[in-house]
Amino acid sequence: MSQPLFKGLLPALVTPFRDGAVDEEAFIRLVERQIAGGVHGLVPVGTTGETATLSHDEHRRVVELCVKTAAGRVPVIAGAGSNSTEEAIELVRHAKAIGAHAALVVAPYYVRPSQEGHYAHYAAINAAVQMPVLVYNVPSRTGTDISNEVLAKLAKLPNIVGVKDATGDLSRASMQRLMCGEDWVMLSGDDPTGLGYMAHGGHGCISVTSNVAPEQTSAFYNAAMAGDWAGALQHQDRLIRLHRALFSDASPAPTKFALAHLGLCTEDVRLPLVPASEASRKEVLDAMRDAGVV
């Protein structure tokens, strides 16, 4: 079998803020910490990066910082999605121009296109920019699901190379693998079901938990990629409470609280997000202890 274009652990990086602006120094520290923790790639300005509240200039700047800081040590998959096809194309073009290795393009949110509309959206991006693109399917946020049948059609296009699947539906993973072919990159976007996704033939995960526990999460995916399922299960058991706790309030507020507790950045989020609740903070701290982070 061929090796996937992207695999292993790829953190969905938070975007740290200070005094209302992007904290560039903190972002660079977070990127360096992830690389030191053994991750296999980086994903800036996705959902966890609060891209919905970043200006276009901020979005581009964060991608540029990530690419520059990584300096080729690990691949960078830049968030580049929009509910406007033309805007998504422009963001993908920018990602290519500044040296990102691929773009992550979320299904058009709010407008809820038909399955044919989904295909046309990604086909237009494929035709406009010669760059690897991963489809980001997250129905809980976009209000629409991209079917395996559409993904199988997209897999035939030269620049649409894989998926970030945040559905949490493991049964579709095996069918998708069979329908899209062995070159199709399959990355989970759902930390709690990452072990099952790997067992169904997935190649890795774009992970929220890695922000807080890069070494522990890297160890888990290294074990899974090596076929050490017993070892992977042990890692999963240590991490499962943290996976859950980081979504005990609106994401990424719990993750930013955890990072602030570790002294890595402030816990600032942008409205309409607010800081994590007291109940969420307690859950996060307990889970960090279970995972060996504190």
N, C-alpha and C positions, 0 to 999 in steps of 0.2 A: 504493500500500500504506500502511496505517496505521503510525504510529510505535510501537515497542514501549514498554510502560510503564517498563521498565528496560533499560538497554543499557550497553555499554562495559565498563570495568574496575571491578570492585567487590572490594576486598580482603577476604579472610576473615581478619579481624583476630586476632592473638594476644592473649592476656590476660596481661600481665606480672605477675610476682609479686616480692615482696621480703619476706624474713623470714616466709614462709609465708602472707602476705596479698596481696590484689590491690593492685598498685602503681598507684594512681589517677593520680598525677602522670605517670608514665611512659606510661600508657594515653592520657592527653590529648595528650601529645607525639606519640605514634604516630599518633593521629587527625589532628592538625594536619599532620604530615609527609605523610600520604597525600593530604590535600586539596591541600596545596601542590604535590604531585607530579602533580596533574591527574587523579585518579581520578574516576569517574562515580557513585560510591555507596560505601557502607560496610556490612559485614556482621559485626557483633559476635556473640560467643558461639555460633559454629558449632563444627565439629570442631576447627579450628585454634585456636579460642579455649578449648580444653580444657573445654568445657561439661560433659563427663561428670564432672569432678572439682570443679566449682563447686557451692557450696551454692545453694539457691534464692534466698536473699537476695543473694548475690554475683552470680548470673546477672542478676537484675533491676537491680542497681546498675550493672553494666557497660553494659547496654542504655541505662539512663538517662543515664549519662555520655556515651555515644556520641551520643545524640540531642541532649543539651545542648551538647556541644562542636561538633557539626556545625552546629547552629543554622540548619538549613534550606539550607545551602550545597550539600549533596548529599543524596540520599535515603538513609535507613537501613533496611536489611532485617534485622530482628532474628531471630537464631536462636531458635526456639521449639518444637523437636521433643522428643518423648518416646516411649517405648514404651507409655505409657498415654495413651489418647485424652483422658481428662478432664484429665490434667496438661498435655498439649499445648494444650488449649483455654484453660486458665488462663494459660499463658505467652503465647499469642496475645492474649488479653484485656489482659494487662499491656502488651504491646508497643503495642497500639492506644491504651491509656490514657495512655501517656507520650509519644506523638507519633511513634512509628516509622511509616514509610511502608508497610511490608509485613512479613510474617513468613516465615521460611524453616523449613519443617517437614520433618524427616527421616522417611524411612520407618521404621515401628516396628521397632526393632532387637531382637535376641534372640528375640522371640516368633515371628518368621517367619510373619506372617499369609498367608492365601491372597490371590489377586488380588481376590476379592470383599471380603476383610477390608481390604485397602488402600483400595479404593473407599469402603467404609463409614467408615473412619477419617477420610479427608479430607472426605467428605460431612458428617460430624458437625461437623467444624471449620467448614466452609463455612456450615452452618446456625446455628452458635452465635455467630459473630463476623463482623461486617460489615467485613472488612479484606482487602486483597489478600494471598494466600497463594501461595508458590512451593513446589512439591513438590521435595524433595531426594532424589534417587535415587542411592544409593552402595552397590551390592551388596557390595563388598569389605569394608565395615564392618558392614552391617546383616544380611547373610546371606540377603537376598532381593531380587529385582529387580521393579520395577514395569513392567508391560508397556506398550507403546504403546497397546494397546487400552484399558487402564484409564485412561491419561492422556487419551486422546481422550474418554472418558466424563466425566472430571473437568473437561476444558476447557469443557464445557457448563454447569458450575456458575458462578454469578456471581462468587464470590470466589476461585476457584482460577484463577490467572492465568498460571502458567508453571512452569518446571522448572529446577532446577540438576541437570545431567546429569553425574555423575562416573563414568559407566561406561567412558569411553574408547572406546566403540563408535561410530564415525562413521557407519556405514551406517544406524543407527537414527535419526540426526538428520534426514535428508531425509524418511524415512517419517513421523516424528513431526510434522514441519512440515506435511506434506500432510494428515495425519489430524486434527491439532488446530486448524488454521486460522491465518490470518494474524495474529490478535490474541494468539496464544499466545507468551509470552515464553520464549525458549530461551537459557539461560545455561550455559556449560560449567563443570564443576567439576574439570577436568583440564588443568592448565597445558600439559603437553607436546603435547596434541592441539588446543590452542586455535585454531591457524591453520586446521586442517582443519575444525574445528567451525564457524568463521565462514564458510568457503567453502561449507559445506553449508546455510547459511542461519541460523546462530546469531546472536544479538544481542550477545553479550559473554561475560564470564567472571567467576565468583567465584573469585578467585585467591589462592593462597598466596604466589607469587613477588612479588606487589606489596608485601607486607610489607617485603621487602628492597630492591626496586628499583622504586619507584612511577613515577618519571619514565620509565624505560626501558620498563616494561610498559605504561604509558599511551600512549606513542608507538606501540607495536606495535598496540594496539587502535584507536587513532585512525586509523592507516593502513588497518587491515582494514575499519573501518566506512566509510572513504572509498573503498573499492574499489582502493586502492593495494596490490595483492598483491605486487608486486616489493619495495616498501618494507617491507611486513609481513614478507616472507620474510627480509629482511636483519635486521630486529629479532629475528625468531624464531631465526635462526642465532646471534645474540649471547646469547640468553637460554636456549637449550635445555639447556646444561649446568647452569645454575642451577636450572631446572625440575627436573632429575633429582637434583641434589645435595641439594635441600631435602627429598627423600624417601630419602636414603641411610641414614637411621636413622629410628626411630619419630617421626613428625611430632607436634608442631611442634618437637622438640628441635633439629634442624639450623637451623630458621628463627630460633629464639631465640638460638642461638649466633651466627648472622650479625648479628642485631640487637645483641647484647652486644658483638661486635667493633666495631660502629659506634658504641658508646657510648650506645645508645638505651634499653636496659633490661638487667636481669640475664638470664642464661640459665636461670633457675630454671624447672623444670617440676614437676608434682605426680605422686607415685607413683600408679600403677605405671610412669609414664614416668620415665626417667632422662636425664641430660645426654647430648648427642651423643658418639659414640665419637671417638677420635683420627683414625681413618680417615675418618669422616664430616666432621670439622672441616677436614681437609686438602682434601677434595673441595669443600666449600663455599667455602673461601677461594680455591681455584683458579677456581671458577665465578664468584665475585664479581668477580675480576679480568677474566675474559672478558667479563662483562656491563658492565664499566665502573663498578661500584659502588665499588671501591677501586682 
